[in-house]
Amino acid sequence: MSRLLINESPIMIIPSLATKIGLNEAVVLQQIHYWLGISKHDIAGRTWVYNTYEEWQKQLPFWSVSTLKRTIRSLEMLGLVLSDNFNQMKMDKTKWYSIDYEKLQELESSVGEQQDTPIEENAPEESTEKTEEVAVSSIVKKEIPYTEIISYLNEKTGKNFKLGSIKTRQLIHARYGEGFTLEDFTRVIDLKSAEWQSDSAWNKFLRPETLFGSKFESYLNQKEGKKRMNVGDFNLDD
């Protein structure tokens, strides 16, 4: 019996990559990597592949075109995907894509390898295939909405934190790993914006390092309304 439920080419998901940059981003990056591997378009020493959003959507039909646009934009802002236009006709706006593999390696080094769960000395070993299935299942159930959180923070504070900031994503990922949700993030942003927005001395602390750091749970459980500000309530490290 086939190991696939349906006789169709599967799409690869790398659990560790999905954990670091997001599930959608990991799938699209892997898809671009696949096509770069067979592409013959070498320009200035770099291999490129071109596709319209509609053509990408045919390969990944479970997403809308708008979702693919957001995902590719996220990868561009992370610096992992490079885009350009090498079309002969100027009116042809089809984008060309390549991957910055050095940036990908840099990302892997900055985040660090995920720690494996310790295995008891006499515990039976599970197959690698089953372990990967569990990891993928966990990621699918708990896809981290990095873009929604950062965009909401920008909207509430009037600031412009980058959607592709690796440091900000690490903070969000850490809080999600502790069990917090999108609603928790929006509540913290709402509470602290109401408290600090109009005070020039404290407004600078409306930033991911402060809001999404070690004081996150304390902020979340704060009662609505003005709260006396104390230096101990902040993560002051830049």
N, C-alpha and C positions, 0 to 999 in steps of 0.2 A: 504494500500500500504506500502511496506517495506520502511524504512527510508534509506536503502542502495541502491545505484544505481545498484549494482550487488550483487547477493547472494554469497558473499565471505567474509571470516573473515577479518575485517579491521585491519590495523596497527595503533597503538596509537601514537599520537604526543602530548607531553606536551609543550604548547607554551612557558612557562617561562623557561623550561629547554633548549629548542631549542635556545632561545634568549641568554642564558648564555654560552653554550658550542658549539653551531652550530647545524643545522638541522640534518645532517647526524649522528653526534655523538649522538644526543638525540634519534633518531630512533633505532640505534644499541644498545644503553645502555638499552632502554626499552625492546628490544627483548631479551637481555641477562637476564635482570631481570625476564622476563616472564618464561624463561626456568629454572632459578635458583629456582623459586617458586615451580616447580614440580620435580626438580632433587632429586635423592636419593644418590648422590655422596657426602658424607660428609668426608672431609679429614682434620684432625687436627682442628676440630671445625668450619670449613668453608665449605660452600656448593659450589660445582664446577659443570660446565657443559662443555662438549667438542664438538667441531665441526670443520670440515675443512672449509677453505674459500669457497670452492665450495658448501658445505652444507648450509653455511650462505647465499650464493648467490641464492640458490633455494628458501629460505624464503623471500628474498628481491630481486626479479628478475629484478627490475627497475635499479639496479646498477651493474656495472661490478665487477669482482673479484678484480681488482686493486683498485677500489674505496673503496671497503670493507676493503682491506688491509690498505689503508691509514687512513680510519676512525677508525679502531680498534687500529692502531698504535697511532693515536692522543689521543684516550681514555686512552691508556696505559701511554703515556707521561703526561697526565693530572693527572695520579694516580688514576683515577676512576675505571679502569678495571685492574685486576690482571691476569697475565697469567703464566702458568707453564706447565710442561709435566709430567703426572703421568702414561703414557702408559707402559704396561708391556714389550713391545718390544722396544728396544732402537732405532730401525730403523723407528718406527712409530713417525712421527713429528707432529701429530695432537695436536693442542694446547688446553689447558683447561683454562677456564675463570671463574672469580668470580668478584664481585663488592665490592669495598671498600666503604661501606655505610657511614662510619664515614667521609671519605674524601668528599663524596657527600654532607653530611650535612655541612661540613666545607666550601665547595664552596658556598652553598646556603647562609650561614651566612656572608661570606666575600663580596659577591656581593650585598646582601641586597634585600629585596622584591621590586618588581617593583611597582611603584605607579599606582593606578587605576585612570582612567580618571574621573574627577569630574562630577557628574550628577546633572543637574539643578533640583531645588526643585520640579517643576511640570512636568518634562520631563517624558515621558512614558518609562518604563523599558523594555529593550530587554532581551530575554531569554539568559541563560548562554550558551546554545548550539550555538546560533548565534554569540555571542561574541567570543567564542573559534574558530569558523569557520573563522571569520575575522582575528583573531590573527594568525592562522595557514597560511591563505592565504598570509598575509603580510610577514611572515617569508620565505615562499616558493619563493615569488617574489624577496626577498632581502637576499638571503643566503650570509652570510659573509665569504669571502675566507681567513680565518685566516692563513691557512698553506701557501697559495701562497704569501701572504704579508710578512710573517716572513722569508720564504725561500728566497724570492727576496732580502730582507734586508741583510740576511747572505751572499748571493752570491755577492752583490755589495760591501759590507764592509769587507768581509773576516772574519766575526765574527761568533759566534755560539750561537745566542739567541735561547732559547728553544721554540719549537713549542707549548708546553703545558703550557707555563707561563700564569697564570691567570691574572696577572697584565697587561701583554702585550695585552691579549685578551680584557680586559676591555677598554684599550685605543683605540683599533681598533673599538670595538663595539660603543664607544662613538662618534667617528668620523663618523661612518656609520649612527648613529642616527641623525647626523646633515646633512646628505645628500651627503657625500663624497663617491667616488667610488674607485674601484681597480686601475683605471688609475690615480686617484689623488694620491694615495699612492705611486705608482711606480714613478710618476713625482717628488714628494717630495724626495724620496730616491735617485733618479738620481741627482737632483739638489744639495742636501746637500752632497752627496758622492763626487761629482766633486769638491765641494768647500772645504770640510774639510778633505778628505781622506789622502792627502799628508802632512798635518800639524799635527805634533805629539801633539801639545798643544790643538788642537780642535778635533782631531780624536775621542777622548773619548766621544764626544757628539753625535756621530753617534750611537744612541741607541733609543729604542722605547719611553722612557720617554721624550726625547727631541723632536724627529721627529714627534711623534704622539700626542703630548700634546697640550696645549692651543695656541701655535704658528703655528699650522699646516696650517691654512688658509693663514697666512702670508708667510710661506715658499712656499706654492703652487703658490702664485701669484708673487713670485720673478722672475725677468727676468733671463734668462740663462746667464752664464758667471760669472766671479769672482765678489763677493760682499764684501764690507768692513765688517769685522767681528766686532760685538759689543756684549758686555756681555748681553745687554738687549734683544738680539735675542735668548737667550737660556732659557730653563727650567733647572735651576741648582739644583733643589731638587733631591736627590738620591731616 
